[in-house]
Amino acid sequence: MSDDPALSALDSSPDAARIRSKRLVGTIATIVADASGLSTAERTDLEKRLKDAAIDLPGVVEVRVALTASRPERTVIAIGSGKGGVGKSTLTANLAVALARMGKRIGLIDADIYGPSQPTLLDAHQKPQAEGSKMFPVTTPSGVRLLSVGQLVSPGTALAWRGPMATSALNQLIDADWGDTEIILVDLPPGTGDVQLSLIQKARPDGAVIVSTPQDLSLIDATRAIDLFGKVSVPVLGIIENMAGYTCPHCGESSDPFGQGGAETSATNLGVPFLGRLPLSASLREASDAGRPPAAEEGPAADAFSKIAAQILAQLEKVRG
Ligand SMILES: Nc1ncnc2c1ncn2[C@@H]1O[C@H](COP(=O)(O)OP(=O)(O)OP(=O)(O)O)[C@@H](O)[C@H]1O
């Protein structure tokens, strides 16, 4: 903090840690403060507190406050899949909840224009508030902050979107007022086409997670998804295998309708981390589709999601070196 003795009383103000410099020229005090991670309302409060604190100091007639516009440090993780219906949205919702339970401030952007299901999965059907073109994410019952293309358009409309429309909608969601959100998960549309490519370029994720079922066909598509992220130099944090193995709720017998372990083998062959697996589970489907993410409760599903969430954070640390 550059020091101006006339304003040194500000060093003991509650906002001292945010003050980057303070000068008194004539009777005008100029304070530069770091507003990183603050929401619009919190920035306004900070500005007011600094002005109130400085205007009372001897020799000060006017106070000018400049808040640095630095974008808050935020991590964006894209969740993709080579094909539809593999459980990408279900896993994204539950991983968001698991990360929030670990104490992280989590946002989720539902960019799945072909089937925006996050408002259902996270039980948040209200329209987001907006100030001008700036939207405010909706806080869901599990504490995840959500913006979805499903909240912007009527059901079915987004399906017809072409690339440029999808990317401009995504822009609006990314540029929303995310406040002090630390990590944003982006639920991408399934597939590896141009729409997905331009969405990835727009979201500029720090890392990507691929969801696949264990069948060969799904894994071939997952490999394409890995290639897609490679093309735009986004590190792949790993693959999650979903719908791996089924335990009959009646007789307890285990079977593998889609095979098992295929994603782990593929991950090894492709040199990407394997993040964990979720079984095919009727209770997971029922609870998720009813807006009660199992990750928010106690039980084996919640444990599995929190383990995978921890793996994702560990891989993120690794790619950041
Ligand atoms: N492990 C699982 N066990 C049982 N059902 C599951 C599991 N994972 C997902 N499902 C169910 O499969 C269906 C498809 O899941 P989901 O919508 O998450 O897939 P998706 O990959 O996001 O599909 P799309 O992107 O095509 O919309 C949902 O009904 C969901 O509840």
The ligand as an ORCA input file, in Angstrom:
! r2SCAN-3c Opt
* xyz 0 1
  N     -26.020    -43.807    -12.879
  C     -27.265    -43.741    -13.341
  N     -28.163    -44.707    -13.032
  C     -29.440    -44.659    -13.512
  N     -29.912    -43.675    -14.277
  C     -29.058    -42.680    -14.609
  C     -27.693    -42.650    -14.158
  N     -27.117    -41.531    -14.645
  C     -28.064    -40.888    -15.368
  N     -29.221    -41.577    -15.353
  C     -30.478    -41.225    -16.021
  O     -30.263    -41.255    -17.426
  C     -31.052    -40.241    -18.056
  C     -30.121    -39.350    -18.898
  O     -29.265    -38.661    -18.023
  P     -28.769    -37.187    -18.329
  O     -29.871    -36.320    -18.812
  O     -27.986    -36.747    -17.158
  O     -27.796    -37.507    -19.538
  P     -27.014    -36.519    -20.487
  O     -25.770    -37.226    -20.858
  O     -26.873    -35.182    -19.871
  O     -27.975    -36.476    -21.696
  P     -28.222    -35.262    -22.725
  O     -27.009    -34.419    -22.703
  O     -28.473    -35.997    -24.007
  O     -29.390    -34.510    -22.196
  C     -31.754    -39.493    -16.929
  O     -33.051    -39.966    -16.768
  C     -30.931    -39.820    -15.698
  O     -31.698    -39.829    -14.487
*
